[in-house]
Amino acid sequence: MREDATPGRSCTVDLGGPVHYLDFGGADDGPPVVLVHGLGGSHLNWDLVAPALREHGRVLALDLPGFGRSEPGGRTASVPANVAVLHRFLTEVVGEPAVLVGNSMGGMISILETGEHPEAVRGLVLLDPAVPGGRRSLDPRVAVMFALYAIPFVGERFLLWRRQRTSALARVREMLELVGVDPEGVPADVIDRPVTLLEERRDVQGMDRAFLGAARSLLRVLADPRRYRAAMASIDVPVLLVHGDRDRLVPVEAARDIARRHPDWRYAEWSGVGHVPQLQEPARLVAEVRDWMRDAELTGSRA
């Protein structure tokens, strides 16, 4: 499928630099739903769920600076910088309190936005968010990968080497496998469109810098999570936390710890699911979000 064949309308807005997003439209009697991707992701991560969520409100999926079609320019892609971009997007593009749906790093950014600007958020859906935990063991491959990302110059050389040695198709398939998705079990578009996006990127080196900047910033937040935990503790909007027990990037024990700390959050643990439930179990996720929005009285007429 071509990029322009998506159900969403492609838009770009200036928020201190270009920020690309897809506007899927949707019902006007429910809150806007803003989809926030994770590290290395883009608006394409939401292909299988965004159209179905439109019955609950206007759905928008943005590309954070340095990801997708938001060329980085001279901007930093740190977690705090992207929280600021998300806030500007909510205030200048959406224009009213929204339901945030964040996956992985996007979940972290959505939590921090909700803690810092509660007036901008009506509800929060966290899909395998990057969260701190107690004692936990990382998948060995993930541990080595993030260790490489964390070291200055080494991370840059590693990404350059990987790009020179592997095709865009191989990189997309490898990433899907890392997050628990069988490339043979998803629609061809889920692979073809990210491949096209990788091949069309103009500022490749800038994208690498953005990826590493985001990865290193994420690791710093998790290494000293006091501000992050304070943001979680301050949240008083409805929260749905969904986590797969086969997640290799954020161990399920971390999600269980967060669920214990926040018993008022709804927690759904999915057996056999990895890091991106929106790609592995899209219909189930849409139903889960639908039921949660109904129970949290987030559907129907807006106040």
N, C-alpha and C positions, 0 to 999 in steps of 0.2 A: 504494500500500500504506500502511496506517495505521502509525503508530509502534509500536503494540502488536502488530502482526502480524509483527514481526521474530522470527527464531528464537531470539534471546537474551532472557534474563530481565532486565528493567530493575531496577536497584538503586541506592540512594544511601547513602553512608557519610559520617560526619563525620570529616574529616581536617583539622581547623582551619577547617572550613567544609564545605558540602556538595560531595561529589564523586560524580557520576553515572557508572555504568558498566553495560555489558551483560555478563552471564554466560551464555556459550553452552553451558556444560557441556562434556563430552568425556571421552575415555578417561582412566582413573585410573591407567594404568601408564606414563604418560609425564610429562614436566615440564609445568607450567603454561605457557601461552603468553599473554603480555600485549601487547596491541596499543596503540601510542602514536601518536596522530595528529600532524599538522603544524600550522603556523600557519594559523588560519582554519578548521581541520578539526574533526572530531568523531568519535564512535563510528561514524557513518554511513559514514565512508571505508572501512570494513572489511566492508561488507555482502556483497560478492561473494566474499570469501575465508574469513571467519571460520567459517561452517558446515563448510567442507571441511577446515579445520585441526583440527577436533574429534577426528579419529581419532588425532591425535598427543598429545593432552593437553587438559586443561581450558583453554578459551579465554576471555579476558576483554578487553574493549575499554573503556578509560576515557575520560572527558571531562576534560581538564585544566581547572583553575579559570579561568573566563572564556570557556569554549568549550562548544559543545554544550548539554547540560542542566545543566552545573555553573555556576550563577549565581555571579558573582565576589564579590559583597558588597564588603567593604573590602580584599580580598586583592590582592596584587600578582601579576601573571602573568609575571614575569621568568623567564628560563631557570633561574637558581639556585633560585628559589622553586618552580618546577615540578619540578626534580630532587628537591627535598625532599618534595613531594607524592607523586611517583612512588615514592620510597623508602618512605614511610609506607604507600602502597597495597600494595607488595610485602610488607612486614613484617606489616601489620595485617589485610589482606584475603586476600592470596594465602597467606602463611604459610610459604613454602618457596622455594628458588631457582627462578627462572623463565627461560624464553627470552623475551627482549624483541624485539619487532618494531617498529621505529620508522621513520616516514616523515618526511622533511624536518626541521623543527624537532624532531619526535619522535625522529628519529635522533640529533640532537645531544644531547637530554636523555637518551636511552638510553646513549649513549657516556659522558657525564659520570657517570651513575648507576653504570655498570659500573666506571669508573675509581675512583670514591669508595667504592663498596660492592661489591667483587668477590664477597663471600660471598652476595649476593642474586641473582646472575645466573649461569645455566648456559650460556647461549649468546646471541648477538646477531645479529639480522638487520637490516640497514640498507638502506632503500629510498630511493634518491636523498636521502641525508642532507644537511643543511646543513653543509658542511665548507669549511675554508679551502683555498685553492689557490695556485698560483703566478700567473703572468701569465694573466689571463683577461678576456674581454670579455663583459659582461652584455648580455642582450637590452635594446634601448633602452627598450621599454615597462616592463620590470621595473625598470630603473635609475631611471627617472622616478618610478615608483610608490613604490619604497622611499625615494627621496630625499624625497618628500612625507611619508611616514610618519615619517621621522627628525626632521623639524623641529617643535618644540613649537608648538602652536596651529594650525599649518598642517595637520598630519595630522588633528587633530580636526575642523577645518572641512571637510576633504576628505571624510572618512567621512560627516559629516552631510549634505553636499551630495549625495553619491552615494546615500545612503539616501533622500533626499527626491525625487531625480530619477528613480530606477530602481526597478522592482518587485523583489520577492524572487526571482521567477522569472528576471528578467533578470540579477540579480546571480549567481545560481547558475550559469546558462549561461555567463556571462562568466568566472567563476572556472574552470569546467571547461575552457573553451577556453584559458585562460592556462596551465593545467597540462598541456595537450596532449591533453585528452579531447574527442572529437567528441560533443557532446550528443545527436546523432541516432543514435549508435552504441552507446549504453548503455541498459540497461533503464529503463523509465519511473520505477521506484522510486528510482533513483540521483539523479534530479532532483526528483521529487515530495516525497520525505521531507525533504531539506534545505530545500526551500521552506517546508514546514510548520513546520520547526524555526525558521527565521528569523521567520516570522510569529507564532510563539507565545512568543518571547523576551519576558520581562517587563522586565528591567533592560537596555534597549538601550544607554543611555549607558555603563553599566558594562561591557558587552560591548565597546564601542568602546575604552574605556580599557584593557581587558585586551588586546585585539588590538594596540593601539599599544605598550603596555608590553612585550609579548612580542616584537614586531617590533624595537623599539629595543634590547632586551636581546640579541637574536640578533645584531644588527649589531655590538654592542659585543664580543661573544665572537669574532666573525670578524675584527674590526679588530685585536684583540690576542689571538691564538689560543694563547699559550704554555700556559696552563692546559689548554686544550682538547687541544692536541697531547700534553701530558704524560699526560692521561687516556687517550688512544688508545695511547700507548706502553706504558702499564701493563697493558693488557688481555691476559689470558692464557686467556680462554675462546674457544671456536670462534666465528668471525665470518663471516657471509655478507654481502657488499656487492653490491647490485644497483643498476645505474644506467642510465637511458635516454639514448641519445645525442642525443635531441631535447629534452632538459630545458632549458627557458628560464629557470628560476629558479636552478638550480645547474648550471653548465656541466659537461659530461662531463669536461673537462680536469681539473677539481678532483678528481673521483672517480678518474681515472687516476693523479693524483699521490698520492692516499692509498693506492691499491692498490700503487704502487711502493714507498712507504714501509713498507708492511705486507705483505710477500710471503706471510706465513703466513695471511692472510685469503683466503677464496675470493671472487674477483671475477667477476661476470657482467655484461657490458655488452650491453644489448639495443638492437638497431637499430630505429629508427622509433618508439621509446617515449619518452614525456615524463616528467613529474615524479611521477606516481602509478601505478606499474605494477600496483598492486593493483586499480585500476579499469580499466586498459587491457588487461591480460593476466592476469586472475585465475587462470585454470586453469593457465597456464604458471608463475605465481608459486607456486601451491600445490605443483606438481610440483617446482619448484626447491628450495623449503623442505623438502619431504619427503625429497628425495635428500640434501640437505645434513645434515639431522638424522640420517638413517641413517648417512651416512659419518662424522659427528662422534660417533656412538654416543650420541645424545640421545633415541633412541626406546627403547621397551621399558621394562623395570622400572627404577624409580628407586632410586638408591643410598640 
